[in-house]
């Protein structure tokens, strides 16, 4: 089977048109969760360094770990919707 960019784009567009509000809600939820993670890690940085702008090792590790979980969760949910 040969890959066709046009076919892939048509399939993606049809999938989005079937459930547009799901993708809008998923995007807003991901944005909200990312914002909360940023606030939490900034609070950790502030508690450890005295400034929310100075990164701490603990805050950076938590931010990285949660960012990876958010990315993979988003990828898993959205790829299941395309099936």
C-alpha positions in Angstrom: 0.0 0.0 0.0 1.4 3.4 -1.0 1.1 6.5 1.2 -0.7 9.4 -0.3 -0.6 12.8 1.3 -3.8 13.9 -0.3 -5.6 10.7 1.0 -4.2 11.3 4.5 -5.4 14.9 4.5 -8.9 14.0 3.3 -9.2 11.3 5.9 -8.0 13.7 8.7 -10.5 16.4 7.5 -13.4 13.9 7.4 -12.5 12.7 10.9 -12.5 16.3 12.3 -15.8 17.1 10.5 -17.4 14.1 12.2 -16.6 15.3 15.7 -15.4 18.9 15.6 -16.4 19.7 19.2 -14.5 16.7 20.6 -11.3 18.1 19.0 -12.0 21.6 20.2 -12.7 20.3 23.8 -9.7 18.1 23.7 -7.5 21.1 22.6 -8.9 23.3 25.4 -8.5 20.6 28.0 -4.8 20.1 27.0 -4.3 23.9 27.1 -5.8 24.0 30.6 -3.8 21.0 31.9 -0.6 22.5 30.5 -1.4 25.9 32.2 -2.0 24.1 35.5 1.3 22.2 35.2 3.1 25.5 34.5 1.5 27.1 37.6 2.4 24.2 39.8 6.0 24.0 38.6 6.4 27.8 38.9 5.2 27.5 42.5 7.7 24.7 43.2 10.4 26.8 41.6 9.4 29.8 43.7 9.3 27.7 46.9 12.8 26.3 46.2 14.6 29.3 44.7 12.7 32.3 45.9 11.7 33.3 42.4 9.2 31.8 40.0 11.5 32.8 37.1 14.5 30.8 38.3 14.1 27.2 37.5 14.9 24.5 40.0 16.0 21.0 39.3 12.9 19.5 41.0 10.5 21.9 39.1 12.2 21.2 35.8 12.0 17.5 36.3 8.3 17.6 37.3 7.6 19.9 34.3 9.4 17.6 31.9 7.7 14.5 33.3 4.2 16.0 33.2 4.8 17.4 29.8 5.7 14.0 28.4 2.6 12.5 30.0 0.4 15.3 28.5 2.0 14.8 25.0 1.6 11.0 25.0 -1.9 11.2 26.5 -2.9 13.7 23.7 -1.4 11.5 21.1 -3.1 8.4 22.4 -6.6 10.0 22.6 -6.4 11.7 19.3 -5.0 8.7 17.4 -7.8 6.5 18.8 -10.4 8.9 17.5 -9.0 8.6 14.0 -9.7 4.9 13.8 
